Amino acid sequence: MAFTATSDVTNGIGKITLAGELDAAAAPTFRTEVEKVAAEQPRRLVLMMQDLEYMASAGLRVLIYARQRMAQNVDIFVVGAQEPIRETLEKTGFHHSVTQLETYDPAVIENT
């Protein structure tokens, strides 16, 4: 499946929706969306990953870039990540830098 990434920022919540296979060829597309959202200086970054089927190390590097690019106080949420993605986050220790949620929960994301 081809990779797609779309983003928007509403009320200080930056949201990037990822779908398909995030490999080295697709990583620049993800990075562009991270840069667009970071320019808006959100207070939260939400990565919607329920339709992301695969993430290569290049995708993980963009996640690390996103953490570095956002202000120190910006919380990052990973929503709906499939098991292989969650395993990658945990094996690399990146799960300590994000909050993982099964579904988008406005009470947690928008009000914290």
Backbone as ProteinMPNN parsed JSONL, in Angstrom:
{"seq_chain_A": "MAFTATSDVTNGIGKITLAGELDAAAAPTFRTEVEKVAAEQPRRLVLMMQDLEYMASAGLRVLIYARQRMAQNVDIFVVGAQEPIRETLEKTGFHHSVTQLETYDPAVIENT", "coords_chain_A": {"N_chain_A": [[0.844, -1.189, 0.0], [0.539, 2.204, -0.829], [2.177, 4.987, 0.725], [0.723, 7.547, 2.688], [0.471, 10.801, 4.097], [-1.111, 13.155, 6.012], [-1.84, 16.358, 7.404], [-3.031, 18.573, 10.005], [-3.684, 21.463, 12.019], [-5.49, 22.282, 14.775], [-6.905, 24.303, 17.187], [-4.518, 24.276, 18.688], [-3.766, 21.645, 18.601], [-1.833, 19.523, 16.885], [-2.188, 17.331, 14.245], [-1.217, 14.423, 12.622], [-1.934, 12.211, 10.149], [-1.185, 8.988, 9.289], [-0.746, 6.534, 6.78], [-0.418, 3.337, 5.23], [2.765, 2.179, 4.074], [5.569, 3.093, 5.73], [8.464, 3.689, 4.638], [11.94, 4.116, 3.617], [11.716, 5.597, 1.257], [9.323, 6.926, 1.636], [9.668, 8.425, 3.911], [10.548, 11.209, 3.646], [8.13, 12.497, 2.979], [6.612, 12.24, 5.323], [8.278, 13.693, 7.026], [8.016, 16.264, 5.938], [5.363, 16.831, 6.647], [5.622, 16.859, 9.431], [7.239, 19.116, 9.71], [5.486, 21.098, 8.752], [3.465, 21.05, 10.717], [4.982, 21.623, 13.024], [5.734, 24.258, 12.517], [3.472, 25.621, 13.191], [3.518, 25.65, 15.908], [2.278, 23.785, 17.891], [0.552, 22.673, 20.909], [0.222, 20.055, 21.431], [1.05, 17.014, 19.746], [-0.383, 14.765, 17.647], [-0.192, 11.584, 16.408], [-1.771, 9.82, 14.143], [-2.06, 6.529, 13.689], [-3.456, 4.258, 12.944], [-3.877, 3.212, 10.395], [-1.369, 2.739, 9.482], [0.763, 0.445, 8.22], [3.356, -0.498, 8.219], [6.586, 0.34, 9.415], [9.694, 1.442, 8.692], [13.185, 1.811, 9.67], [13.816, 4.355, 8.801], [11.429, 5.733, 9.084], [11.203, 5.71, 11.844], [13.345, 7.372, 12.436], [12.287, 9.794, 11.571], [10.264, 10.102, 13.439], [11.824, 10.52, 15.717], [13.021, 12.892, 14.902], [10.708, 14.475, 14.89], [10.166, 14.588, 17.63], [12.383, 16.061, 18.467], [12.018, 18.405, 17.022], [9.688, 19.581, 17.926], [8.554, 21.828, 20.483], [9.926, 21.652, 23.792], [7.926, 21.2, 25.723], [5.832, 20.014, 24.368], [3.512, 17.495, 24.122], [3.517, 14.243, 22.739], [1.377, 12.088, 21.088], [0.695, 8.779, 20.177], [-1.574, 7.215, 18.275], [-3.603, 4.419, 17.948], [-1.714, 2.59, 16.941], [-0.612, -0.265, 15.192], [0.296, -3.632, 16.164], [2.997, -4.413, 15.175], [4.15, -1.878, 14.854], [3.974, -0.781, 17.433], [5.672, -2.594, 18.733], [8.129, -1.937, 17.545], [8.456, 0.675, 18.519], [8.689, 0.124, 21.237], [10.937, -1.623, 21.377], [12.966, 0.072, 20.63], [12.897, 1.94, 22.584], [11.577, 4.28, 22.209], [8.98, 4.517, 22.994], [8.967, 5.634, 25.48], [9.024, 8.3, 25.026], [6.627, 9.118, 24.084], [3.014, 9.131, 24.355], [0.987, 6.383, 24.209], [-2.074, 5.518, 22.735], [-5.057, 3.633, 22.26], [-7.294, 4.587, 20.878], [-8.41, 7.79, 19.624], [-8.756, 10.016, 22.16], [-10.45, 12.607, 23.239], [-10.677, 13.653, 25.844], [-8.295, 13.003, 27.059], [-6.283, 13.888, 25.267], [-6.918, 16.54, 24.436], [-7.444, 17.988, 26.747], [-5.396, 17.849, 28.563]], "CA_chain_A": [[0.0, 0.0, 0.0], [1.287, 3.458, -0.909], [2.188, 5.779, 1.937], [0.161, 8.896, 2.68], [0.538, 11.542, 5.355], [-1.83, 14.424, 5.971], [-1.762, 17.021, 8.703], [-3.736, 19.814, 10.28], [-3.548, 21.969, 13.381], [-6.733, 22.907, 15.217], [-6.916, 24.606, 18.618], [-3.258, 23.908, 19.31], [-3.526, 20.201, 18.477], [-1.334, 19.129, 15.574], [-2.529, 15.936, 13.974], [-0.682, 13.862, 11.385], [-2.518, 10.899, 9.886], [-0.27, 8.178, 8.495], [-1.34, 5.305, 6.251], [0.41, 2.603, 4.278], [4.074, 1.682, 4.484], [6.514, 4.187, 5.954], [9.818, 3.212, 4.387], [12.899, 5.193, 3.332], [11.209, 6.445, 0.169], [8.174, 7.691, 2.127], [10.045, 9.232, 5.075], [10.525, 12.656, 3.401], [6.746, 12.977, 3.007], [6.281, 12.354, 6.744], [9.071, 14.799, 7.572], [7.384, 17.504, 5.477], [4.168, 17.069, 7.475], [6.121, 17.237, 10.753], [7.691, 20.507, 9.618], [4.295, 21.959, 8.637], [2.819, 21.124, 12.029], [5.895, 22.304, 13.958], [5.693, 25.695, 12.221], [2.28, 26.174, 13.862], [3.809, 25.603, 17.34], [1.164, 23.183, 18.633], [0.815, 22.256, 22.29], [0.179, 18.587, 21.372], [1.194, 16.402, 18.437], [-1.078, 13.478, 17.615], [0.137, 10.783, 15.245], [-2.834, 8.841, 13.915], [-1.333, 5.447, 13.033], [-4.259, 3.042, 12.801], [-3.763, 2.687, 9.032], [0.042, 2.552, 9.159], [0.983, -1.001, 8.216], [4.772, -0.832, 8.353], [7.465, 1.486, 9.624], [11.119, 1.118, 8.624], [14.021, 2.645, 10.534], [13.731, 5.742, 8.317], [10.247, 6.297, 9.717], [11.559, 5.938, 13.247], [14.196, 8.568, 12.466], [11.417, 10.966, 11.459], [9.626, 10.238, 14.752], [12.824, 11.148, 16.585], [13.095, 14.271, 14.421], [9.497, 15.163, 15.364], [10.355, 14.863, 19.063], [13.369, 17.126, 18.575], [11.527, 19.612, 16.339], [8.626, 20.187, 18.726], [8.998, 22.455, 21.72], [10.158, 20.692, 24.878], [6.705, 20.919, 26.475], [4.803, 19.451, 23.491], [3.277, 16.072, 24.302], [3.274, 13.511, 21.501], [0.501, 10.936, 21.245], [0.626, 7.805, 19.094], [-2.931, 6.689, 18.392], [-4.032, 3.295, 17.125], [-0.606, 1.879, 16.287], [-0.729, -1.711, 15.108], [1.278, -4.346, 16.978], [4.393, -4.282, 14.727], [4.615, -0.506, 15.098], [4.171, -0.688, 18.887], [6.876, -3.356, 19.064], [9.285, -1.136, 17.13], [8.582, 1.78, 19.472], [9.147, -0.413, 22.519], [12.295, -2.156, 21.245], [13.911, 1.181, 20.509], [12.75, 2.81, 23.743], [10.89, 5.522, 21.856], [7.689, 4.561, 23.684], [9.115, 6.488, 26.657], [8.93, 9.691, 24.585], [5.276, 9.368, 23.589], [1.895, 8.472, 25.028], [0.296, 5.535, 23.249], [-3.499, 5.33, 22.983], [-5.726, 2.772, 21.284], [-8.179, 5.437, 20.081], [-8.323, 9.219, 19.921], [-9.573, 10.327, 23.336], [-10.37, 14.058, 23.454], [-10.507, 13.968, 27.259], [-6.865, 12.854, 27.383], [-5.43, 14.646, 24.36], [-7.248, 17.965, 24.317], [-7.625, 18.661, 28.028], [-4.289, 17.644, 29.505]], "C_chain_A": [[0.885, 1.247, 0.0], [1.156, 4.235, 0.395], [1.514, 7.124, 1.706], [0.312, 9.496, 4.075], [-0.181, 12.864, 5.145], [-1.785, 15.038, 7.356], [-2.701, 18.212, 8.768], [-3.474, 20.204, 11.725], [-4.825, 22.712, 13.71], [-6.674, 23.093, 16.721], [-5.665, 24.121, 19.335], [-2.924, 22.427, 19.276], [-3.083, 19.92, 17.044], [-1.616, 17.656, 15.372], [-1.95, 15.538, 12.628], [-1.254, 12.454, 11.253], [-1.627, 10.174, 8.89], [-0.967, 6.913, 8.033], [-0.373, 4.657, 5.277], [1.709, 2.142, 4.887], [5.077, 2.827, 4.536], [7.935, 3.633, 5.848], [10.714, 4.399, 4.043], [12.401, 6.14, 2.244], [10.085, 7.362, 0.647], [8.542, 8.648, 3.261], [10.063, 10.738, 4.804], [9.115, 13.259, 3.405], [6.298, 13.191, 4.454], [7.014, 13.546, 7.353], [8.478, 16.148, 7.168], [6.164, 17.844, 6.325], [4.57, 17.465, 8.893], [6.535, 18.702, 10.741], [6.512, 21.473, 9.523], [3.629, 22.144, 9.998], [3.695, 21.89, 13.018], [5.884, 23.816, 13.754], [4.513, 26.38, 12.895], [2.424, 26.197, 15.387], [2.649, 25.032, 18.165], [1.557, 22.868, 20.075], [0.788, 20.739, 22.425], [0.423, 18.171, 19.922], [0.571, 15.018, 18.522], [-0.73, 12.787, 16.304], [-0.889, 9.672, 15.125], [-2.245, 7.707, 13.08], [-2.154, 4.192, 12.789], [-4.172, 2.423, 11.409], [-2.314, 2.562, 8.569], [0.368, 1.072, 9.32], [2.418, -1.389, 8.516], [5.551, 0.438, 8.579], [8.912, 0.993, 9.653], [11.897, 2.055, 9.55], [14.004, 4.115, 10.089], [12.515, 6.448, 8.916], [10.498, 6.6, 11.182], [12.442, 7.175, 13.38], [13.351, 9.839, 12.348], [10.645, 11.177, 12.765], [10.575, 10.931, 15.735], [12.992, 12.617, 16.201], [11.895, 15.075, 14.929], [9.639, 15.522, 16.838], [11.319, 16.033, 19.243], [12.847, 18.454, 18.039], [10.452, 20.332, 17.148], [9.237, 20.844, 19.961], [9.086, 21.396, 22.823], [8.871, 20.281, 25.588], [5.575, 20.33, 25.627], [4.707, 17.943, 23.744], [2.987, 15.437, 22.953], [2.464, 12.267, 21.83], [0.563, 10.076, 19.991], [-0.708, 7.091, 19.266], [-3.15, 5.541, 17.409], [-2.938, 2.523, 16.429], [-0.844, 0.37, 16.322], [0.437, -2.354, 15.852], [2.723, -4.22, 16.471], [4.975, -2.886, 14.975], [4.892, -0.321, 16.587], [5.433, -1.422, 19.309], [8.136, -2.582, 18.703], [9.519, 0.005, 18.116], [9.149, 1.288, 20.797], [10.577, -0.935, 22.446], [13.341, -1.056, 21.18], [13.871, 2.125, 21.706], [12.01, 4.099, 23.455], [9.529, 5.638, 22.539], [7.759, 5.403, 24.96], [8.953, 7.966, 26.307], [7.54, 10.079, 24.114], [4.258, 8.729, 24.528], [1.153, 7.681, 23.975], [-1.16, 5.348, 23.693], [-4.071, 4.432, 21.902], [-6.595, 3.594, 20.331], [-7.968, 6.895, 20.492], [-9.288, 9.526, 21.06], [-9.441, 11.819, 23.631], [-10.139, 14.434, 24.911], [-9.045, 13.9, 27.667], [-6.037, 13.826, 26.555], [-5.689, 16.151, 24.441], [-7.284, 18.7, 25.648], [-6.467, 18.491, 28.993], [-3.281, 18.74, 29.399]], "O_chain_A": [[1.862, 1.324, 0.745], [0.138, 4.146, 1.081], [1.705, 7.76, 0.67], [0.283, 8.792, 5.085], [0.116, 13.6, 4.204], [-1.702, 14.33, 8.359], [-3.109, 18.775, 7.753], [-3.09, 19.372, 12.547], [-5.203, 23.656, 13.016], [-6.42, 22.137, 17.454], [-5.739, 23.614, 20.454], [-1.924, 21.997, 19.851], [-3.866, 20.063, 16.105], [-1.314, 16.832, 16.235], [-2.158, 16.216, 11.622], [-1.076, 11.614, 12.135], [-1.35, 10.671, 7.798], [-1.697, 6.286, 8.802], [0.389, 5.336, 4.589], [1.765, 1.762, 6.056], [5.39, 3.447, 3.519], [8.521, 3.174, 6.829], [10.298, 5.551, 4.163], [12.64, 7.346, 2.307], [9.915, 8.46, 0.116], [7.797, 9.587, 3.538], [9.626, 11.498, 5.667], [8.937, 14.413, 3.796], [5.678, 14.206, 4.772], [6.426, 14.319, 8.11], [8.444, 17.075, 7.977], [5.953, 19.003, 6.682], [3.924, 18.321, 9.497], [6.213, 19.446, 11.667], [6.53, 22.54, 10.136], [3.276, 23.26, 10.38], [3.19, 22.723, 13.771], [6.012, 24.572, 14.717], [4.551, 27.585, 13.144], [1.547, 26.709, 16.082], [2.105, 25.715, 19.032], [2.739, 22.807, 20.413], [1.274, 20.194, 23.416], [0.052, 18.885, 18.99], [0.95, 14.202, 19.362], [-0.946, 13.336, 15.224], [-0.883, 8.712, 15.895], [-1.96, 7.894, 11.897], [-1.588, 3.151, 12.455], [-4.377, 1.218, 11.263], [-2.06, 2.307, 7.392], [0.264, 0.516, 10.414], [2.676, -2.486, 9.013], [5.234, 1.486, 8.016], [9.299, 0.222, 10.531], [11.329, 2.975, 10.138], [14.161, 5.014, 10.915], [12.578, 7.639, 9.219], [10.055, 7.626, 11.698], [12.299, 7.94, 14.333], [13.675, 10.853, 12.966], [10.398, 12.318, 13.154], [10.169, 11.817, 16.487], [13.095, 13.483, 17.07], [12.047, 16.223, 15.349], [9.278, 16.624, 17.252], [11.089, 16.902, 20.084], [13.202, 19.513, 18.555], [10.322, 21.554, 17.065], [10.31, 20.451, 20.419], [8.398, 20.376, 22.778], [8.739, 19.132, 26.01], [4.462, 20.164, 26.127], [5.687, 17.213, 23.6], [2.293, 16.021, 22.121], [2.81, 11.497, 22.725], [0.491, 10.59, 18.875], [-0.943, 6.439, 20.283], [-2.915, 5.674, 16.208], [-3.195, 1.862, 15.423], [-1.228, -0.19, 17.349], [1.441, -1.701, 16.134], [3.61, -3.94, 17.276], [6.162, -2.747, 15.272], [5.925, 0.231, 16.963], [6.185, -0.931, 20.151], [9.101, -2.572, 19.467], [10.658, 0.27, 18.501], [9.986, 1.952, 21.408], [11.356, -0.709, 23.372], [14.473, -1.239, 21.628], [14.718, 3.01, 21.829], [11.831, 4.927, 24.348], [8.985, 6.736, 22.651], [6.726, 5.84, 25.469], [8.764, 8.794, 27.197], [7.296, 11.238, 23.781], [4.597, 7.902, 25.375], [0.733, 8.235, 22.958], [-1.441, 5.061, 24.857], [-3.62, 4.466, 20.757], [-6.63, 3.332, 19.129], [-7.425, 7.188, 21.557], [-10.494, 9.32, 20.933], [-8.443, 12.254, 24.205], [-9.474, 15.431, 25.191], [-8.605, 14.659, 28.53], [-5.176, 14.519, 27.097], [-4.745, 16.938, 24.509], [-7.166, 19.925, 25.672], [-6.548, 18.946, 30.134], [-2.281, 18.731, 30.118]]}, "name": "protein", "num_of_chains": 1, "seq": "MAFTATSDVTNGIGKITLAGELDAAAAPTFRTEVEKVAAEQPRRLVLMMQDLEYMASAGLRVLIYARQRMAQNVDIFVVGAQEPIRETLEKTGFHHSVTQLETYDPAVIENT"}
